[in-house]
Amino acid sequence: GIQVEQSPPDLILQEGANSTLRCNFSDSVNNLQWFHQNPWGQLINLFYIPSGTKQNGRLSATTVATERYSLLYISSSQTTDSGVYFCAAHTGGGNKLTFGTGTQLKVEL
Amino acid sequence: DSGVTQTPKHLITATGQRVTLRCSPRSGDLSVYWYQQSLDQGLQFLIQYYNGEERAKGNILERFSAQQFPDLHSELNLSSLELGDSALYFCASSAGGRGNTEAFFGQGTRLTVV
């Protein structure tokens, strides 16, 4: 099945800093999603982005499907951005989303 | 709020017992997926139902079973529970049945087996 790798595994930022999280996947995808898991365990949808670029406030994402990677940009980070960021991909060979191992982000004052 | 409702939020039970987790999908979504998140295995796909029929199966143990009812809500039954079954169980729903439409996740049920 498809392999999904995320980097970096851990990230510590000062409030106000910017960051880029990366997701590599091993096969062509027809679904690529980014999620934020907050400290309470909730998985919050950030982007549905099998290709192209999207922006939502301080967050944006880009998927380059031909090169099999996606990037999540966080600008002007806030302490509420802390948590784990997952990307998940679906390829045509099955119905499930395959999750990466996540990037643990901590934003400090 | 994703629109996917899971109950209960927390569950503590003893080894050997059986529990039922419930999920109501977003209005209009026909697919329901169950995932398990444990510390050592990450987020793992268990099973998918689409419009009442089992559509795909992942790493689901034989002690676990699921079903989707005519009103599209789903239940995940976990029996003969072991300590290792302690995890966060998520339900997700999507409009389509092939995994290529956006999936939305519920708040999860945190199961603790003691």
Contacts between the chains, C-beta under 8 A, distances in Angstrom:
chain1	res1	chain2	res2	distance
A	30	B	99	7.9
A	30	B	100	4.2
A	31	B	99	6.1
A	31	B	100	4.8
A	31	B	101	7.1
A	31	B	102	7.4
A	31	B	103	7.8
A	33	B	102	6.6
A	33	B	103	6.8
A	35	B	105	7.3
A	41	B	88	5.7
A	41	B	107	7.5
A	41	B	108	5.5
A	41	B	110	6.8
A	42	B	105	7.9
A	42	B	107	5.4
A	42	B	108	7.1
A	43	B	90	6.4
A	43	B	105	4.1
A	43	B	108	7.3
A	44	B	2	7.7
A	45	B	2	6.8
A	45	B	102	7.1
A	45	B	104	6.0
A	45	B	105	7.5
A	48	B	102	4.0
A	50	B	100	7.8
A	86	B	43	6.9
A	88	B	43	7.7
A	88	B	103	8.0
A	90	B	99	4.1
A	90	B	100	5.8
A	92	B	98	8.0
A	92	B	100	7.7
A	94	B	56	6.3
A	94	B	99	6.7
A	95	B	31	7.9
A	95	B	48	5.3
A	95	B	55	5.7
A	95	B	56	4.0
A	95	B	97	6.9
A	95	B	98	5.8
A	95	B	99	4.1
A	96	B	33	6.9
A	96	B	45	3.9
A	96	B	48	6.7
A	96	B	56	6.1
A	96	B	58	5.9
A	96	B	99	5.9
A	97	B	33	7.6
A	97	B	45	7.0
A	97	B	92	7.8
A	97	B	99	6.4
A	97	B	103	6.0
A	98	B	45	7.5
A	99	B	42	6.2
A	99	B	43	4.1
A	101	B	42	5.7
A	102	B	42	7.5
